[in-house]
Every structure is written in C-alpha cells, then in structure tokens.
C-alpha cells in the first residue's frame, strides 16, 4: 500500500465532502503559487547513450526570482499577482484581501449594473496600496 493511501482518512474525507457539497462550482475559487527565475529552464537530468554521461553546457546565472500567485474559478483566471522574490504568508494575505477581493467586488458590481440593482444601492470600492 502506498504512503498516500495509508494516510487517507475516510471520516475526514466524508466530512470534507459534506462541507464542500454545500457550494456550487461557481462559488469556488482556487489559488496556486509558482516561481520563475532564469534558471527555471535549465535541467538537472537528461538522456544519453548507455554508458555515457549526459552533459549540457550552461552558464551560471544569478537572476531575479519572481513569484506568481493566481486565482482560478470556473470561468477561468480571476486574479493574479506577480512580485519579485519569494511570497510570504503576509504577501499571500495581501493578495487575497486586496487583489482577489477587489476583483470579486468588481465582478459583483458589473453584475448589479447589468441587473439594474444599483439605483438605490451605494457600493464603495476601497483602493489598497501596499
């Protein structure tokens, strides 16, 4: 039996399914982080003829590292943020609270305009600066 299979807990899985099933697919947002630097395209492993060492000449590059955070929903990319350097928990909190929430509020605002609900409703957008 594999390690992931041993770590599965049927009770926790059932609890998660019960909690997540109360939402529709259009209510779910998923985020993921990725990083890029000039070394991202270099490879540590390769193929060669049996008995011969795989080699590829490369130059040492000390470049800037960028972190990309994205949020996806059922309709595609909802919001993204790019910053230089690694992302800390405070950076992720900033992404969620300012960038992502503002994008969601803008989408709600657009829907309200389309439905003509804004005649008696005031919606204020707060501009956050980091």
Buried (B, 14 or more C-beta within 10 A) or exposed (E): EEEEEEEEEEEEEEEEEEEEEEEEEEEEBEBEBEEBBEEEEEEEEEEEEEEEEEEEEEEEEEEEBBBBBBBBBEEEEBBBBEBEEEBEEEBBEBBBEBBBBBBBBEBEBEEBEEEEEEEEEEEEEEEEEE
